[in-house]
Amino acid sequence: MKLTKRSSTILLAIGIFTLLVWVTRLFVFIGEFQAGTLPAPAVHLGMVLIYLAIGVYLTLLGVRGRRAAGR
């Protein structure tokens, strides 16, 4: 499946936004974990890692799509 430049740009923007949001939440998670106020650390850490992986994947799709559309 070939991505258009517009689709690639949208994927790239969503990926970067997702990374920014979840990196911020990772720092909040670390602060709560150190303070001992986090109710379920394993669940929250799992969520953070999954969404970071999704953000990286969307960003990579956007970058690769823009490179392919530019040729």
N, C-alpha and C positions, 0 to 999 in steps of 0.2 A: 504494500500500500504506500503510495507516494503522498507526502504531505505538501500542502500548498504553503507558500511563505506566510500567509495570514494565519493558518492553523499552527504553524511552527512558532510564530510569535506569541500566539495565545498560550500554547503549551509552555513556552519559555517563561512568560510572565506568571502563569499560575505556579510553575515550579519554583521560581525565585520567591514568590509570595509565601508559598508553603514552607520553604526553607527558613525564611525570616521569622515567620510565626512560630515554628516549632523549635528553632534554635533558642528563641526567647523563652519558650516554655521549658526547654531543657534547663536553662539557668534557674528558673523558678523551681523546677523539680529538685535540682541539686540543693538549693537553699532550704526548701522544705524538708528534704531528706536529712540534711545536716542538723536542722532544728528538731527533728523527731516529730514533726506535725503531719507527716504524710500518712494517710490511713492504709493504703495498699501500694507499697513501693513497686512491687513486681508488675502489677497491672499498669501503673502509670509509666514505668520505664518501657514496658512493651509497647504502649501506645506511642510514646515519643519516638522510639526507634523505627516503628513501622511507618509513621508519617514522615520521618526524615528520609527513609528509603524511597517512599513515594515521591517526595519532593525532588530528590536527586534524579530519579528515573524520569520524571516529567521534564526537568531541566535538560537532561541529556537528550531526550527526544526532541525538544525544541531546538537545541543547538545543532543536532545532526540534521534535522529537517531544514533549518535555515541554510546550512552549508550545502545541502543537496539542491535546494531550490535556487540557490545563487549560481549554480553551474549552467 
